[in-house]
Amino acid sequence: MFTPHLLDGSRVLVTGGGSGLGLAIASALVAQGASVLLWGRRPGVLAAAASSLGDAAGFDVVDVRDADAVDEAAERAFDDAPLTGLVNSAAANFIAPTESLSARAYRAVASTVMDGSFHVTHALGKQWIAAGSPGSVVSLLTTWVDTGSAFVVPSAMAKAAVNAMTMSLAVEWARYGIRLNAIAPGPIPTEFAWDVLDPGAGAREDSSAPDVIGATDPRGIPAGRHGTLQEVANLAVFLLSGACDYLTGETIAMDGGQRLAGPATFAGLTALRPADWAAIRERGLAAAAATKAAQQEG
């Protein structure tokens, strides 16, 4: 839907760009003429992702939770060539009863989503303002920023904070030609995230109990299907292009009407009991272990 030269001359940083939505967006950006820089914490995954994108991609191993490391990496990036855009895609999440969460589990999610998004946006914003250059930031959020969401409270809180950052900095930095917008996707099938956010068929131990429609179940989506990586990537390309320079401070929902048609994403999980949650936790741990093993083998 875009010309191959739409983003010629653009150089975009994509955090969490080694896999999932981040990699899909990076691929779409490259296809429209941009060069991309991928940030993440897993060297092997980043190297493989950058290699798959060809000469237009580079990578740097950066923990976005570390403000000093982010500032240093941003300086390295601008020393190579100015960045023109940023996609805040780095994230962490899992479903769990909130009373069972440890402080460490809370920080694992909030520090990546909220702190990481701020650190990177702040670092690039300083560079753009000092250079007198415009910039565009796109953050990946969820529709939970409007409703909150049970059983993913750290993520709901952190995403809401990034939504507030998007609106606040859109006003503060508009005079510098810096735009900030966000995309709030509905359920998008991605590796690993699907495993830790879907209680799965038969989550209830009691087979006579009513069925639970989870976040990834298309029955809860008026469009009757899940979204695709390409659809989110297309919107990100549009927001980073010069086609909408007057658009800033907006979070655009892309969820097939899900948020308008029913309760918050995980509200249906209130029907689950402790034994169900224990089984869900075991499946999540197994999925995480399998993903880690596959990455090490790769």
ChimeraX commands (.cxc) that place a marker at each C-alpha (Angstrom):
marker #1 position 0.00,0.00,0.00 radius 0.5
marker #1 position 3.07,2.26,0.26 radius 0.5
marker #1 position 5.76,3.16,-2.25 radius 0.5
marker #1 position 9.19,1.55,-1.77 radius 0.5
marker #1 position 10.71,5.03,-1.38 radius 0.5
marker #1 position 8.25,6.45,1.15 radius 0.5
marker #1 position 10.82,6.49,3.98 radius 0.5
marker #1 position 14.00,7.11,2.00 radius 0.5
marker #1 position 16.45,8.96,4.23 radius 0.5
marker #1 position 14.73,7.85,7.43 radius 0.5
marker #1 position 16.58,5.99,10.18 radius 0.5
marker #1 position 14.37,4.49,12.87 radius 0.5
marker #1 position 15.26,2.91,16.21 radius 0.5
marker #1 position 13.05,-0.04,17.14 radius 0.5
marker #1 position 13.31,-1.28,20.73 radius 0.5
marker #1 position 12.41,-4.91,21.23 radius 0.5
marker #1 position 13.13,-5.20,17.52 radius 0.5
marker #1 position 14.49,-8.73,17.56 radius 0.5
marker #1 position 11.12,-10.46,17.39 radius 0.5
marker #1 position 7.33,-10.12,17.35 radius 0.5
marker #1 position 5.74,-6.78,16.59 radius 0.5
marker #1 position 9.06,-4.94,16.78 radius 0.5
marker #1 position 10.62,-7.06,14.05 radius 0.5
marker #1 position 7.46,-6.90,11.90 radius 0.5
marker #1 position 7.51,-3.11,12.07 radius 0.5
marker #1 position 11.24,-2.97,11.36 radius 0.5
marker #1 position 10.71,-5.16,8.29 radius 0.5
marker #1 position 7.92,-2.90,7.02 radius 0.5
marker #1 position 10.08,0.18,7.54 radius 0.5
marker #1 position 12.95,-1.32,5.57 radius 0.5
marker #1 position 10.55,-2.28,2.76 radius 0.5
marker #1 position 9.60,1.40,2.42 radius 0.5
marker #1 position 13.18,2.62,2.20 radius 0.5
marker #1 position 14.15,3.29,5.83 radius 0.5
marker #1 position 17.18,1.99,7.65 radius 0.5
marker #1 position 16.60,0.60,11.12 radius 0.5
marker #1 position 18.53,0.12,14.35 radius 0.5
marker #1 position 17.32,-2.70,16.57 radius 0.5
marker #1 position 17.75,-2.62,20.34 radius 0.5
marker #1 position 17.22,-5.49,22.76 radius 0.5
marker #1 position 18.88,-7.60,25.43 radius 0.5
marker #1 position 19.51,-10.82,23.47 radius 0.5
marker #1 position 22.55,-10.58,21.15 radius 0.5
marker #1 position 21.81,-13.74,19.17 radius 0.5
marker #1 position 18.19,-12.80,18.53 radius 0.5
marker #1 position 19.15,-9.26,17.49 radius 0.5
marker #1 position 21.90,-10.46,15.18 radius 0.5
marker #1 position 19.56,-12.90,13.46 radius 0.5
marker #1 position 16.86,-10.26,13.08 radius 0.5
marker #1 position 19.27,-7.68,11.66 radius 0.5
marker #1 position 20.68,-10.25,9.26 radius 0.5
marker #1 position 17.19,-11.08,8.01 radius 0.5
marker #1 position 16.64,-7.41,7.17 radius 0.5
marker #1 position 19.84,-7.02,5.15 radius 0.5
marker #1 position 22.19,-4.06,4.88 radius 0.5
marker #1 position 19.52,-1.57,5.98 radius 0.5
marker #1 position 19.55,-2.91,9.56 radius 0.5
marker #1 position 21.96,-2.72,12.47 radius 0.5
marker #1 position 21.66,-3.63,16.12 radius 0.5
marker #1 position 22.96,-2.78,19.56 radius 0.5
marker #1 position 22.54,-4.75,22.78 radius 0.5
marker #1 position 20.82,-2.32,25.16 radius 0.5
marker #1 position 18.78,-2.81,28.33 radius 0.5
marker #1 position 16.17,-0.06,28.06 radius 0.5
marker #1 position 15.58,-0.26,31.82 radius 0.5
marker #1 position 19.05,1.24,32.40 radius 0.5
marker #1 position 18.90,5.01,31.81 radius 0.5
marker #1 position 22.68,5.47,31.64 radius 0.5
marker #1 position 23.07,2.61,29.16 radius 0.5
marker #1 position 20.29,4.07,27.03 radius 0.5
marker #1 position 21.92,7.53,26.95 radius 0.5
marker #1 position 25.27,6.02,25.95 radius 0.5
marker #1 position 23.68,3.88,23.24 radius 0.5
marker #1 position 21.74,6.87,21.90 radius 0.5
marker #1 position 24.96,8.84,21.58 radius 0.5
marker #1 position 26.56,5.95,19.69 radius 0.5
marker #1 position 23.56,5.76,17.40 radius 0.5
marker #1 position 23.62,9.46,16.52 radius 0.5
marker #1 position 27.39,9.36,16.03 radius 0.5
marker #1 position 26.80,6.82,13.26 radius 0.5
marker #1 position 23.94,8.71,11.60 radius 0.5
marker #1 position 21.03,10.80,12.90 radius 0.5
marker #1 position 17.92,8.92,13.92 radius 0.5
marker #1 position 14.64,10.31,12.60 radius 0.5
marker #1 position 12.16,8.07,14.41 radius 0.5
marker #1 position 11.59,5.73,17.33 radius 0.5
marker #1 position 9.31,2.75,17.88 radius 0.5
marker #1 position 8.88,1.83,21.55 radius 0.5
marker #1 position 8.16,-1.88,21.20 radius 0.5
marker #1 position 10.10,-3.42,24.09 radius 0.5
marker #1 position 7.62,-4.99,26.52 radius 0.5
marker #1 position 7.01,-7.68,29.10 radius 0.5
marker #1 position 3.76,-9.16,30.38 radius 0.5
marker #1 position 2.00,-12.24,31.76 radius 0.5
marker #1 position -1.37,-12.99,33.32 radius 0.5
marker #1 position -1.61,-13.67,37.05 radius 0.5
marker #1 position -3.84,-12.86,40.02 radius 0.5
marker #1 position -2.44,-9.59,41.31 radius 0.5
marker #1 position -2.30,-10.75,44.92 radius 0.5
marker #1 position 0.18,-13.43,43.87 radius 0.5
marker #1 position 2.66,-10.99,42.32 radius 0.5
marker #1 position 6.01,-10.29,43.95 radius 0.5
marker #1 position 7.67,-6.87,43.81 radius 0.5
marker #1 position 10.21,-8.40,41.44 radius 0.5
marker #1 position 7.48,-9.59,39.07 radius 0.5
marker #1 position 5.91,-6.13,39.09 radius 0.5
marker #1 position 9.21,-4.46,38.30 radius 0.5
marker #1 position 10.00,-6.92,35.51 radius 0.5
marker #1 position 6.99,-5.61,33.60 radius 0.5
marker #1 position 6.80,-1.97,34.70 radius 0.5
marker #1 position 10.52,-1.25,34.35 radius 0.5
marker #1 position 10.57,-2.46,30.75 radius 0.5
marker #1 position 7.34,-0.87,29.57 radius 0.5
marker #1 position 7.15,2.38,31.54 radius 0.5
marker #1 position 10.76,3.14,32.49 radius 0.5
marker #1 position 12.20,1.78,29.25 radius 0.5
marker #1 position 9.84,3.75,27.02 radius 0.5
marker #1 position 10.59,6.94,28.92 radius 0.5
marker #1 position 14.37,6.43,28.98 radius 0.5
marker #1 position 14.58,5.87,25.22 radius 0.5
marker #1 position 12.12,8.63,24.31 radius 0.5
marker #1 position 13.95,11.02,26.63 radius 0.5
marker #1 position 17.37,10.13,25.23 radius 0.5
marker #1 position 16.33,10.62,21.61 radius 0.5
marker #1 position 14.30,13.73,22.40 radius 0.5
marker #1 position 17.37,15.38,23.93 radius 0.5
marker #1 position 19.38,14.58,20.82 radius 0.5
marker #1 position 16.71,15.95,18.47 radius 0.5
marker #1 position 16.20,19.13,20.48 radius 0.5
marker #1 position 19.95,19.80,20.73 radius 0.5
marker #1 position 20.35,19.31,16.98 radius 0.5
marker #1 position 17.25,21.30,16.07 radius 0.5
marker #1 position 15.92,18.25,14.21 radius 0.5
marker #1 position 12.35,16.92,14.03 radius 0.5
marker #1 position 11.52,13.41,15.18 radius 0.5
marker #1 position 8.63,10.99,15.42 radius 0.5
marker #1 position 7.88,8.52,18.22 radius 0.5
marker #1 position 5.43,5.63,17.98 radius 0.5
marker #1 position 4.77,3.58,21.13 radius 0.5
marker #1 position 2.99,0.24,21.13 radius 0.5
marker #1 position 0.31,0.23,23.82 radius 0.5
marker #1 position -2.98,-1.62,24.35 radius 0.5
marker #1 position -6.62,-0.62,24.73 radius 0.5
marker #1 position -6.14,-1.21,28.46 radius 0.5
marker #1 position -4.96,2.39,28.72 radius 0.5
marker #1 position -8.64,3.38,28.60 radius 0.5
marker #1 position -10.17,0.62,30.70 radius 0.5
marker #1 position -7.45,-0.91,32.85 radius 0.5
marker #1 position -7.32,-4.69,32.80 radius 0.5
marker #1 position -7.64,-7.33,35.46 radius 0.5
marker #1 position -4.85,-9.90,35.86 radius 0.5
marker #1 position -2.28,-7.80,33.98 radius 0.5
marker #1 position -2.19,-4.88,36.40 radius 0.5
marker #1 position 1.55,-4.04,36.07 radius 0.5
marker #1 position 1.19,-3.88,32.29 radius 0.5
marker #1 position -2.04,-1.90,32.46 radius 0.5
marker #1 position -0.42,0.62,34.80 radius 0.5
marker #1 position 2.76,0.89,32.73 radius 0.5
marker #1 position 0.96,1.21,29.39 radius 0.5
marker #1 position -1.28,3.92,30.87 radius 0.5
marker #1 position 1.86,5.79,31.93 radius 0.5
marker #1 position 3.26,5.63,28.40 radius 0.5
marker #1 position -0.07,6.88,27.08 radius 0.5
marker #1 position 0.21,9.83,29.47 radius 0.5
marker #1 position 3.79,10.43,28.30 radius 0.5
marker #1 position 2.60,10.42,24.68 radius 0.5
marker #1 position -0.03,13.08,25.33 radius 0.5
marker #1 position 2.18,15.18,27.59 radius 0.5
marker #1 position 5.27,15.29,25.39 radius 0.5
marker #1 position 3.15,15.85,22.28 radius 0.5
marker #1 position 2.31,19.25,23.76 radius 0.5
marker #1 position 5.72,19.98,25.25 radius 0.5
marker #1 position 7.79,19.01,22.22 radius 0.5
marker #1 position 5.52,20.08,19.35 radius 0.5
marker #1 position 7.45,23.35,19.05 radius 0.5
marker #1 position 10.56,21.32,18.24 radius 0.5
marker #1 position 8.84,19.40,15.45 radius 0.5
marker #1 position 8.77,16.21,17.53 radius 0.5
marker #1 position 5.57,14.16,17.25 radius 0.5
marker #1 position 4.46,11.36,19.60 radius 0.5
marker #1 position 1.68,8.91,18.83 radius 0.5
marker #1 position 0.79,5.38,19.88 radius 0.5
marker #1 position -0.90,2.27,18.54 radius 0.5
marker #1 position -3.16,0.19,20.79 radius 0.5
marker #1 position -3.49,-3.21,19.09 radius 0.5
marker #1 position -5.99,-5.87,20.01 radius 0.5
marker #1 position -4.91,-9.54,20.14 radius 0.5
marker #1 position -2.07,-10.12,17.66 radius 0.5
marker #1 position -0.59,-13.63,17.46 radius 0.5
marker #1 position 3.11,-13.42,18.32 radius 0.5
marker #1 position 5.59,-15.99,19.55 radius 0.5
marker #1 position 5.81,-16.35,23.36 radius 0.5
marker #1 position 3.39,-13.50,24.13 radius 0.5
marker #1 position 0.53,-15.71,22.92 radius 0.5
marker #1 position 1.62,-18.45,25.33 radius 0.5
marker #1 position 1.84,-16.26,28.43 radius 0.5
marker #1 position -1.37,-14.29,27.79 radius 0.5
marker #1 position -3.74,-17.08,26.76 radius 0.5
marker #1 position -5.15,-19.30,29.52 radius 0.5
marker #1 position -5.80,-21.85,26.79 radius 0.5
marker #1 position -8.70,-24.09,26.01 radius 0.5
marker #1 position -9.88,-26.00,29.02 radius 0.5
marker #1 position -8.31,-23.62,31.51 radius 0.5
marker #1 position -10.99,-24.60,34.00 radius 0.5
marker #1 position -10.22,-27.74,36.00 radius 0.5
marker #1 position -13.96,-28.39,36.28 radius 0.5
marker #1 position -15.28,-29.41,32.86 radius 0.5
marker #1 position -18.84,-28.52,33.89 radius 0.5
marker #1 position -17.88,-24.89,34.56 radius 0.5
marker #1 position -18.82,-22.21,32.02 radius 0.5
marker #1 position -16.35,-21.57,29.22 radius 0.5
marker #1 position -13.89,-18.71,29.64 radius 0.5
marker #1 position -13.36,-16.41,26.68 radius 0.5
marker #1 position -9.75,-15.31,27.00 radius 0.5
marker #1 position -7.98,-12.32,25.50 radius 0.5
marker #1 position -6.87,-14.28,22.46 radius 0.5
marker #1 position -10.26,-15.85,21.69 radius 0.5
marker #1 position -11.77,-14.36,18.49 radius 0.5
marker #1 position -15.27,-14.86,19.93 radius 0.5
marker #1 position -14.64,-11.74,21.99 radius 0.5
marker #1 position -13.76,-9.66,18.91 radius 0.5
marker #1 position -16.60,-8.22,16.79 radius 0.5
marker #1 position -14.47,-8.55,13.65 radius 0.5
marker #1 position -14.34,-12.28,14.36 radius 0.5
marker #1 position -10.60,-12.60,13.94 radius 0.5
marker #1 position -7.26,-11.62,15.36 radius 0.5
marker #1 position -5.24,-8.72,14.03 radius 0.5
marker #1 position -2.08,-9.30,12.02 radius 0.5
marker #1 position 1.49,-8.14,12.43 radius 0.5
marker #1 position 1.32,-6.52,9.00 radius 0.5
marker #1 position -1.72,-4.41,9.90 radius 0.5
marker #1 position 0.05,-2.93,12.92 radius 0.5
marker #1 position 3.22,-2.43,10.89 radius 0.5
marker #1 position 1.26,-0.59,8.17 radius 0.5
marker #1 position -0.10,1.88,10.71 radius 0.5
marker #1 position 3.35,2.40,12.22 radius 0.5
marker #1 position 4.77,3.17,8.76 radius 0.5
marker #1 position 2.02,5.73,8.18 radius 0.5
marker #1 position 2.63,7.42,11.53 radius 0.5
marker #1 position 6.38,7.63,10.88 radius 0.5
marker #1 position 5.95,8.95,7.34 radius 0.5
marker #1 position 5.49,12.55,6.34 radius 0.5
marker #1 position 1.85,11.91,5.49 radius 0.5
marker #1 position 0.46,13.05,8.83 radius 0.5
marker #1 position 2.81,15.62,10.36 radius 0.5
marker #1 position -0.15,17.40,11.99 radius 0.5
marker #1 position -1.07,14.27,13.97 radius 0.5
marker #1 position 0.41,14.11,17.46 radius 0.5
marker #1 position -0.60,13.03,20.95 radius 0.5
marker #1 position -2.99,10.32,19.75 radius 0.5
marker #1 position -3.35,6.66,20.68 radius 0.5
marker #1 position -5.06,4.77,17.86 radius 0.5
marker #1 position -6.89,1.55,18.73 radius 0.5
marker #1 position -6.65,-1.31,16.22 radius 0.5
marker #1 position -8.62,-4.15,17.76 radius 0.5
marker #1 position -11.51,-5.15,15.50 radius 0.5
marker #1 position -13.95,-3.31,17.79 radius 0.5
marker #1 position -13.08,-5.39,20.88 radius 0.5
marker #1 position -12.77,-2.53,23.36 radius 0.5
marker #1 position -16.13,-1.07,22.32 radius 0.5
marker #1 position -18.07,-4.30,22.50 radius 0.5
marker #1 position -17.35,-5.71,25.92 radius 0.5
marker #1 position -15.54,-5.55,29.24 radius 0.5
marker #1 position -11.81,-5.15,29.71 radius 0.5
marker #1 position -9.68,-7.76,27.97 radius 0.5
marker #1 position -9.14,-10.21,30.82 radius 0.5
marker #1 position -12.35,-9.58,32.78 radius 0.5
marker #1 position -13.64,-13.06,31.94 radius 0.5
marker #1 position -10.80,-14.64,33.88 radius 0.5
marker #1 position -12.46,-13.75,37.18 radius 0.5
marker #1 position -14.19,-17.13,36.81 radius 0.5
marker #1 position -10.90,-18.98,37.23 radius 0.5
marker #1 position -9.96,-20.61,40.53 radius 0.5
marker #1 position -6.55,-21.14,42.23 radius 0.5
marker #1 position -6.06,-24.56,40.62 radius 0.5
marker #1 position -6.71,-23.04,37.19 radius 0.5
marker #1 position -4.15,-20.31,37.80 radius 0.5
marker #1 position -1.59,-22.86,38.93 radius 0.5
marker #1 position -2.03,-24.75,35.66 radius 0.5
marker #1 position -1.75,-21.52,33.67 radius 0.5
marker #1 position 1.44,-20.61,35.50 radius 0.5
marker #1 position 3.00,-23.98,34.73 radius 0.5
marker #1 position 2.16,-23.60,31.03 radius 0.5
marker #1 position 3.66,-20.13,30.99 radius 0.5
marker #1 position 6.88,-21.30,32.64 radius 0.5
marker #1 position 7.14,-24.20,30.20 radius 0.5
marker #1 position 6.63,-21.84,27.25 radius 0.5
marker #1 position 9.29,-19.46,28.54 radius 0.5
marker #1 position 11.74,-22.32,29.04 radius 0.5
marker #1 position 11.08,-23.67,25.55 radius 0.5
marker #1 position 11.57,-20.24,23.99 radius 0.5
marker #1 position 14.83,-19.70,25.87 radius 0.5
marker #1 position 16.13,-23.12,24.85 radius 0.5
marker #1 position 15.27,-22.48,21.21 radius 0.5
marker #1 position 17.05,-19.13,21.30 radius 0.5
marker #1 position 20.17,-20.67,22.81 radius 0.5
marker #1 position 20.21,-23.38,20.16 radius 0.5
marker #1 position 19.85,-20.73,17.46 radius 0.5
marker link #1:1,2 radius 0.2
marker link #1:2,3 radius 0.2
marker link #1:3,4 radius 0.2
marker link #1:4,5 radius 0.2
marker link #1:5,6 radius 0.2
marker link #1:6,7 radius 0.2
marker link #1:7,8 radius 0.2
marker link #1:8,9 radius 0.2
marker link #1:9,10 radius 0.2
marker link #1:10,11 radius 0.2
marker link #1:11,12 radius 0.2
marker link #1:12,13 radius 0.2
marker link #1:13,14 radius 0.2
marker link #1:14,15 radius 0.2
marker link #1:15,16 radius 0.2
marker link #1:16,17 radius 0.2
marker link #1:17,18 radius 0.2
marker link #1:18,19 radius 0.2
marker link #1:19,20 radius 0.2
marker link #1:20,21 radius 0.2
marker link #1:21,22 radius 0.2
marker link #1:22,23 radius 0.2
marker link #1:23,24 radius 0.2
marker link #1:24,25 radius 0.2
marker link #1:25,26 radius 0.2
marker link #1:26,27 radius 0.2
marker link #1:27,28 radius 0.2
marker link #1:28,29 radius 0.2
marker link #1:29,30 radius 0.2
marker link #1:30,31 radius 0.2
marker link #1:31,32 radius 0.2
marker link #1:32,33 radius 0.2
marker link #1:33,34 radius 0.2
marker link #1:34,35 radius 0.2
marker link #1:35,36 radius 0.2
marker link #1:36,37 radius 0.2
marker link #1:37,38 radius 0.2
marker link #1:38,39 radius 0.2
marker link #1:39,40 radius 0.2
marker link #1:40,41 radius 0.2
marker link #1:41,42 radius 0.2
marker link #1:42,43 radius 0.2
marker link #1:43,44 radius 0.2
marker link #1:44,45 radius 0.2
marker link #1:45,46 radius 0.2
marker link #1:46,47 radius 0.2
marker link #1:47,48 radius 0.2
marker link #1:48,49 radius 0.2
marker link #1:49,50 radius 0.2
marker link #1:50,51 radius 0.2
marker link #1:51,52 radius 0.2
marker link #1:52,53 radius 0.2
marker link #1:53,54 radius 0.2
marker link #1:54,55 radius 0.2
marker link #1:55,56 radius 0.2
marker link #1:56,57 radius 0.2
marker link #1:57,58 radius 0.2
marker link #1:58,59 radius 0.2
marker link #1:59,60 radius 0.2
marker link #1:60,61 radius 0.2
marker link #1:61,62 radius 0.2
marker link #1:62,63 radius 0.2
marker link #1:63,64 radius 0.2
marker link #1:64,65 radius 0.2
marker link #1:65,66 radius 0.2
marker link #1:66,67 radius 0.2
marker link #1:67,68 radius 0.2
marker link #1:68,69 radius 0.2
marker link #1:69,70 radius 0.2
marker link #1:70,71 radius 0.2
marker link #1:71,72 radius 0.2
marker link #1:72,73 radius 0.2
marker link #1:73,74 radius 0.2
marker link #1:74,75 radius 0.2
marker link #1:75,76 radius 0.2
marker link #1:76,77 radius 0.2
marker link #1:77,78 radius 0.2
marker link #1:78,79 radius 0.2
marker link #1:79,80 radius 0.2
marker link #1:80,81 radius 0.2
marker link #1:81,82 radius 0.2
marker link #1:82,83 radius 0.2
marker link #1:83,84 radius 0.2
marker link #1:84,85 radius 0.2
marker link #1:85,86 radius 0.2
marker link #1:86,87 radius 0.2
marker link #1:87,88 radius 0.2
marker link #1:88,89 radius 0.2
marker link #1:89,90 radius 0.2
marker link #1:90,91 radius 0.2
marker link #1:91,92 radius 0.2
marker link #1:92,93 radius 0.2
marker link #1:93,94 radius 0.2
marker link #1:94,95 radius 0.2
marker link #1:95,96 radius 0.2
marker link #1:96,97 radius 0.2
marker link #1:97,98 radius 0.2
marker link #1:98,99 radius 0.2
marker link #1:99,100 radius 0.2
marker link #1:100,101 radius 0.2
marker link #1:101,102 radius 0.2
marker link #1:102,103 radius 0.2
marker link #1:103,104 radius 0.2
marker link #1:104,105 radius 0.2
marker link #1:105,106 radius 0.2
marker link #1:106,107 radius 0.2
marker link #1:107,108 radius 0.2
marker link #1:108,109 radius 0.2
marker link #1:109,110 radius 0.2
marker link #1:110,111 radius 0.2
marker link #1:111,112 radius 0.2
marker link #1:112,113 radius 0.2
marker link #1:113,114 radius 0.2
marker link #1:114,115 radius 0.2
marker link #1:115,116 radius 0.2
marker link #1:116,117 radius 0.2
marker link #1:117,118 radius 0.2
marker link #1:118,119 radius 0.2
marker link #1:119,120 radius 0.2
marker link #1:120,121 radius 0.2
marker link #1:121,122 radius 0.2
marker link #1:122,123 radius 0.2
marker link #1:123,124 radius 0.2
marker link #1:124,125 radius 0.2
marker link #1:125,126 radius 0.2
marker link #1:126,127 radius 0.2
marker link #1:127,128 radius 0.2
marker link #1:128,129 radius 0.2
marker link #1:129,130 radius 0.2
marker link #1:130,131 radius 0.2
marker link #1:131,132 radius 0.2
marker link #1:132,133 radius 0.2
marker link #1:133,134 radius 0.2
marker link #1:134,135 radius 0.2
marker link #1:135,136 radius 0.2
marker link #1:136,137 radius 0.2
marker link #1:137,138 radius 0.2
marker link #1:138,139 radius 0.2
marker link #1:139,140 radius 0.2
marker link #1:140,141 radius 0.2
marker link #1:141,142 radius 0.2
marker link #1:142,143 radius 0.2
marker link #1:143,144 radius 0.2
marker link #1:144,145 radius 0.2
marker link #1:145,146 radius 0.2
marker link #1:146,147 radius 0.2
marker link #1:147,148 radius 0.2
marker link #1:148,149 radius 0.2
marker link #1:149,150 radius 0.2
marker link #1:150,151 radius 0.2
marker link #1:151,152 radius 0.2
marker link #1:152,153 radius 0.2
marker link #1:153,154 radius 0.2
marker link #1:154,155 radius 0.2
marker link #1:155,156 radius 0.2
marker link #1:156,157 radius 0.2
marker link #1:157,158 radius 0.2
marker link #1:158,159 radius 0.2
marker link #1:159,160 radius 0.2
marker link #1:160,161 radius 0.2
marker link #1:161,162 radius 0.2
marker link #1:162,163 radius 0.2
marker link #1:163,164 radius 0.2
marker link #1:164,165 radius 0.2
marker link #1:165,166 radius 0.2
marker link #1:166,167 radius 0.2
marker link #1:167,168 radius 0.2
marker link #1:168,169 radius 0.2
marker link #1:169,170 radius 0.2
marker link #1:170,171 radius 0.2
marker link #1:171,172 radius 0.2
marker link #1:172,173 radius 0.2
marker link #1:173,174 radius 0.2
marker link #1:174,175 radius 0.2
marker link #1:175,176 radius 0.2
marker link #1:176,177 radius 0.2
marker link #1:177,178 radius 0.2
marker link #1:178,179 radius 0.2
marker link #1:179,180 radius 0.2
marker link #1:180,181 radius 0.2
marker link #1:181,182 radius 0.2
marker link #1:182,183 radius 0.2
marker link #1:183,184 radius 0.2
marker link #1:184,185 radius 0.2
marker link #1:185,186 radius 0.2
marker link #1:186,187 radius 0.2
marker link #1:187,188 radius 0.2
marker link #1:188,189 radius 0.2
marker link #1:189,190 radius 0.2
marker link #1:190,191 radius 0.2
marker link #1:191,192 radius 0.2
marker link #1:192,193 radius 0.2
marker link #1:193,194 radius 0.2
marker link #1:194,195 radius 0.2
marker link #1:195,196 radius 0.2
marker link #1:196,197 radius 0.2
marker link #1:197,198 radius 0.2
marker link #1:198,199 radius 0.2
marker link #1:199,200 radius 0.2
marker link #1:200,201 radius 0.2
marker link #1:201,202 radius 0.2
marker link #1:202,203 radius 0.2
marker link #1:203,204 radius 0.2
marker link #1:204,205 radius 0.2
marker link #1:205,206 radius 0.2
marker link #1:206,207 radius 0.2
marker link #1:207,208 radius 0.2
marker link #1:208,209 radius 0.2
marker link #1:209,210 radius 0.2
marker link #1:210,211 radius 0.2
marker link #1:211,212 radius 0.2
marker link #1:212,213 radius 0.2
marker link #1:213,214 radius 0.2
marker link #1:214,215 radius 0.2
marker link #1:215,216 radius 0.2
marker link #1:216,217 radius 0.2
marker link #1:217,218 radius 0.2
marker link #1:218,219 radius 0.2
marker link #1:219,220 radius 0.2
marker link #1:220,221 radius 0.2
marker link #1:221,222 radius 0.2
marker link #1:222,223 radius 0.2
marker link #1:223,224 radius 0.2
marker link #1:224,225 radius 0.2
marker link #1:225,226 radius 0.2
marker link #1:226,227 radius 0.2
marker link #1:227,228 radius 0.2
marker link #1:228,229 radius 0.2
marker link #1:229,230 radius 0.2
marker link #1:230,231 radius 0.2
marker link #1:231,232 radius 0.2
marker link #1:232,233 radius 0.2
marker link #1:233,234 radius 0.2
marker link #1:234,235 radius 0.2
marker link #1:235,236 radius 0.2
marker link #1:236,237 radius 0.2
marker link #1:237,238 radius 0.2
marker link #1:238,239 radius 0.2
marker link #1:239,240 radius 0.2
marker link #1:240,241 radius 0.2
marker link #1:241,242 radius 0.2
marker link #1:242,243 radius 0.2
marker link #1:243,244 radius 0.2
marker link #1:244,245 radius 0.2
marker link #1:245,246 radius 0.2
marker link #1:246,247 radius 0.2
marker link #1:247,248 radius 0.2
marker link #1:248,249 radius 0.2
marker link #1:249,250 radius 0.2
marker link #1:250,251 radius 0.2
marker link #1:251,252 radius 0.2
marker link #1:252,253 radius 0.2
marker link #1:253,254 radius 0.2
marker link #1:254,255 radius 0.2
marker link #1:255,256 radius 0.2
marker link #1:256,257 radius 0.2
marker link #1:257,258 radius 0.2
marker link #1:258,259 radius 0.2
marker link #1:259,260 radius 0.2
marker link #1:260,261 radius 0.2
marker link #1:261,262 radius 0.2
marker link #1:262,263 radius 0.2
marker link #1:263,264 radius 0.2
marker link #1:264,265 radius 0.2
marker link #1:265,266 radius 0.2
marker link #1:266,267 radius 0.2
marker link #1:267,268 radius 0.2
marker link #1:268,269 radius 0.2
marker link #1:269,270 radius 0.2
marker link #1:270,271 radius 0.2
marker link #1:271,272 radius 0.2
marker link #1:272,273 radius 0.2
marker link #1:273,274 radius 0.2
marker link #1:274,275 radius 0.2
marker link #1:275,276 radius 0.2
marker link #1:276,277 radius 0.2
marker link #1:277,278 radius 0.2
marker link #1:278,279 radius 0.2
marker link #1:279,280 radius 0.2
marker link #1:280,281 radius 0.2
marker link #1:281,282 radius 0.2
marker link #1:282,283 radius 0.2
marker link #1:283,284 radius 0.2
marker link #1:284,285 radius 0.2
marker link #1:285,286 radius 0.2
marker link #1:286,287 radius 0.2
marker link #1:287,288 radius 0.2
marker link #1:288,289 radius 0.2
marker link #1:289,290 radius 0.2
marker link #1:290,291 radius 0.2
marker link #1:291,292 radius 0.2
marker link #1:292,293 radius 0.2
marker link #1:293,294 radius 0.2
marker link #1:294,295 radius 0.2
marker link #1:295,296 radius 0.2
marker link #1:296,297 radius 0.2
marker link #1:297,298 radius 0.2
view
